[in-house]
Amino acid sequence: MFRCPWQFLRDNKKHIISLVGGGGKTTIMYELAEYYAAAGKNVVVFATTHIWLPRFGESTAEGARSGAYAVDTPAVQRLWQQGKYAVLGTLEQGTGKLVAPAAPLLQEALEKCDIALIEADGAKQMLCKLPAAHEPVLLEQSDIVIAVAGLDALGKSLEKACFRWQLGREIFASSCNLLLDEIKLAQILLSEQGSRKAVGTRAYYIALNKCDLVEPAQALAMRDLLVAQGMNENRVWMRGKKHE
């Protein structure tokens, strides 16, 4: 996290942050939650679509999670007092997933938290995403949107790498299943028919995930292409073991 260039991580302001795309949204969301909780912030995590209820107490690649599931406001407050983040949501019968929390709990959590982290998009664990008409589900209060894409999508077919790849005709002017290269991934990340859909005036950031799974020159070329097309370099995080 310490090499992430995003200034909002250190501006000591309240933020309601939505994550969209694919290729590591959930991992990055919990990494941000750990970072903010360690900094003494009151953090809530939830989804406006669906999210797996994490297994707290188990070790992950980044270490043991320091959060827990909270069913109500008193539980949220107790976790904050313990320096932990609170995961909110309504358990969906039959799936084991959490959907958006009940409106009263959601409203109170958004009012009282320092940081809210929201998974606002689903990608079926695929590496990038093209949104359908009803996606993403961005709360009006959200001030930051982070688009995530796994760079190991490069060189794969759209069908293998991109959720809702059939919608590619709207961006690529083609209905065929093309190979995903840097130019097409940049189109997905920068298009208002892609990851920038419904962002509006919100601050927009990009996480290029799994940079360690491609050649360093390819990861840098991907970032430089985004910058050449108008993305602020300091809003692009190249995330991977070789970049941490």
N, C-alpha and C positions, 0 to 999 in steps of 0.2 A: 504493500500500500504506500510505503513512503516515497516511491518513485512515481506515483500517479500524479500527473500534472494538474488535476482539476482543483482550481482555487476554492471552489465552494466547500471542499472538505475542511478547509482551515479558516473559513470566514466568520465562524462563531455565530451564524445566523440560523434561524429556523428554516427548514426546507422540507417540502413534501415531494419526494423523488419517485418517479415512475420508470420502470424498466420494461423495454419492449425488445422484440427481435427473437433471436435464438442463440444456441451455441454457448450457453453458460450464464443465462440471466439469474437463475436461482443461486448459483455459487457466488456470483458477484454481489447479489443482494445481501446474502448472509455475511460476506466478507466486509461489506460496508457497515452492516449492523454491528459486527464485532469491533470495527474501528471506532465507530461513534460511541458505542457503549464504553469502550476502554477510555475514551476521552471524557467520560462523565456525562454524556448526553442521555436524555430520556428518549428511548427509541422504540417505535412500534414497527412491526413487519406484518404485511398481509397481502392478499391478492384481490383484485377486482374480478378475476376469472376463477381459476383453480390453482391450488398449490398443494404439494405433498406436505403433510405434517412431518417435520423433521424429527429424527430420533435424538433427543437431547441427551447429553452425557456421553455419547459415543464419540470416538475420535474421528476427525476428518483429516483431509490432507493439510488443512491449516491448523489443526488442533481441535480440542474439544469445544463444542459450542457453548457460549455463555448466555444463552437465551432460554426461554421456556414458553409453552403455550399458556395463554391467559384467557379465562372464560368470561371475566367481568372486570369492571374498573378497579375494584379493590385488589384483584390479582395483578393487574398491570402496575398499580402503585407499589405493591410489595416487590415486584421484580425490579423496578427502577431503584427502590431503596437498597436493593442488593447489588446494584451496578450491572444488572442484566437487561437485555432487551426482551420485549414482549411480542410474541407471535399471536395474532388475532385471526378469528375466522369461525365460520359455522361448519361443523363436521358434516360432510355429505354422506348420506346413507348409501352403503354399497360400494363406495369407491375408496374410502379412507382419505379423501382429499378435503382440504378446506376451501370453502367458497367465501365470498365477502362477509365480513362480520355484520351483525345486526346493526341497523341504522343508529340506535342510541349509543351503543358502545363505540361505533366508528366515529360519530360526531365528537364524543367526549375525548376520545383518544387523539383525534386530529387537533383539537383545541389545546390539549395539555402537553402534548409531546414536543420535544425539540426537533426530532427528525422522524419522518415517516418514510418507509421504504416499501414500495408497492410493485408487485409483479402484475403488470397491466396487460399481459399478452401471453398467449400459449403457443408453443411451437412443437409439441410432441417430441421433445428432446432432439430436434433437428438443428442444423448448424446456422441457419438463417431463416428469415420469415418474410412472406408477403402477406399483408393483412387483408382479410375479407371485409365486406361492407360494414359489419358490426364491430370491427376491431380497429385499434386497441380500445380498451376501456379506461380512459383517462379521467380522473376526478378533476372537477373544475378548480379545486384548490391546489392542484399540483403545479409547482413552479419550475421543475426540472424534469427533463426526459432523457434517459440514457438508452441508446440503442446498442445492442450487443450482437456480435457476429463472431463465429469461430472461423479462424483463418484456415483451418483444415478443410473448409468447404472448397477452397480453391482447387481447380482441376477435377472436381467431381461434377457429375451431371446435376442439373437443377432438380431432377426428380429425387436423386439420392441426398442432396444437401439442403434443399429449401422447402420448408413447409408451405403448402398452398402454391407449389411451383407453377400450377396451371395459370395462375394470375399473371405470370411473367409477360404474357402478350401485351398487357397494358403498359408495361415499362419498356420492354425490348422490341415491341412492334413485331413480335413473332410468336407463333403458337407452338413452335417445335421445342423439343427438350434440348436446350443448348448446354454446353459445358460452362461452368461458372468460372470466370477469370476475374482479375482485379477490376476491370472496367465495369463488368456487370455487378459485382459486389458493391462497388462504389455507387452505382445507380440505385441499387436496393437501399443502401444506407442514406442516400441524400435525397431521394425522391419523396415527394408528398403522396405518392401512391405506394410508397414503401415504408421504411422505418420512420420517416418524418410525418407520416399521416397524422393529422389532427394536432400536431405540436403547436401550431399557431405562434404566439409570442413567447412561449415558454423557452427557457434556456435549453439548448440541445447539445448533448455530448455523445461520443461514440467510444465504446470499448471494443478494441480489436483483441479478441480472446484467443488463447492457444497459439500465441506467436512463436512459441518454442517448437511447434510441430511443423513449421515451414522454415525454409532457408531465411537467415537474417535479412538478406538483400530483398527477398520477396515481401517480408513484413514491412520493411522500410519503404519499399515501392508502393505498397498499399496505403500507408499513411501519407506519403507524399502526393499520391493521386487525390486523396480526399482534400488535402490542403490546397492543391492546385485548383480544385473545383470549389473553393470558398470556405472550407472548414478551417477554423482556427486550430493551429497545431496544438495549443495547450488544452484543447477540448477533446483530443484524441488520446486515449490511454492504450498503449501497447502492453497487453497483459500476457505474461508467460514466465516460466521459471527463469529463463535467461534474461528477463527484463525486470525482475522484481528486486 
